[in-house]
Amino acid sequence: MKEFLKGFLAAALLVLISFLIVPWIGGFVAFMIGKNLDWIADSYFGDYWPWVLSFF
């Protein structure tokens, strides 16, 4: 029973950590993409970018 409890606690901790860290990583990635979106858009689409945006 003690081993099961220890395993359960470890699993719960792992889930908690993943819930805390994954959104942070996701937010960081989204922030970096958002920061570089203008530059990416300019280099890939150039003048077509507003048109591409209005397409969506």
DANOR-V355626 format. One record per residue. N is the residue number from 1. PHI is phi in degrees with one decimal (NA if undefined). PSI is psi in radians with two decimals (* if undefined). OMEGA is omega in whole degrees, 0 to 359 (none if undefined). Layout:
n | phi | psi | omega
N | PHI | PSI | OMEGA
N | PHI | PSI | OMEGA
//
This chain:
n | phi | psi | omega
1 | NA | -0.71 | 180
2 | -64.8 | -0.71 | 179
3 | -63.1 | -0.73 | 179
4 | -61.6 | -0.77 | 180
5 | -62.8 | -0.71 | 179
6 | -63.9 | -0.75 | 178
7 | -64.2 | -0.72 | 180
8 | -64.2 | -0.74 | 178
9 | -62.8 | -0.74 | 179
10 | -62.8 | -0.74 | 180
11 | -64.9 | -0.75 | 180
12 | -62.5 | -0.72 | 179
13 | -63.8 | -0.73 | 179
14 | -62.0 | -0.77 | 179
15 | -63.1 | -0.77 | 180
16 | -60.9 | -0.81 | 180
17 | -62.4 | -0.76 | 181
18 | -65.5 | -0.64 | 178
19 | -67.0 | -0.56 | 180
20 | -80.1 | -0.68 | 188
21 | -84.9 | -0.70 | 184
22 | -59.0 | -0.83 | 177
23 | -62.4 | -0.58 | 180
24 | -65.7 | -0.79 | 178
25 | -63.7 | -0.77 | 179
26 | -60.2 | -0.74 | 179
27 | -65.1 | -0.68 | 179
28 | -65.2 | -0.79 | 179
29 | -62.3 | -0.78 | 180
30 | -62.3 | -0.68 | 179
31 | -64.5 | -0.78 | 180
32 | -65.1 | -0.72 | 179
33 | -65.0 | -0.78 | 180
34 | -61.6 | -0.68 | 179
35 | -65.2 | -0.65 | 185
36 | -96.3 | 0.02 | 186
37 | -63.1 | -0.75 | 180
38 | -60.8 | -0.78 | 181
39 | -65.6 | -0.76 | 178
40 | -62.0 | -0.80 | 181
41 | -61.3 | -0.77 | 181
42 | -63.4 | -0.77 | 185
43 | -74.5 | -0.53 | 183
44 | -93.3 | -0.73 | 187
45 | -104.7 | -0.48 | 180
46 | 59.4 | -2.12 | 183
47 | -72.5 | -0.31 | 183
48 | -80.7 | -0.17 | 187
49 | -56.4 | -0.85 | 179
50 | -60.3 | -0.61 | 180
51 | -67.6 | -0.73 | 178
52 | -62.7 | -0.72 | 181
53 | -65.4 | -0.71 | 180
54 | -71.1 | -0.37 | 179
55 | -67.2 | -0.62 | 176
56 | -84.6 | * | none
//
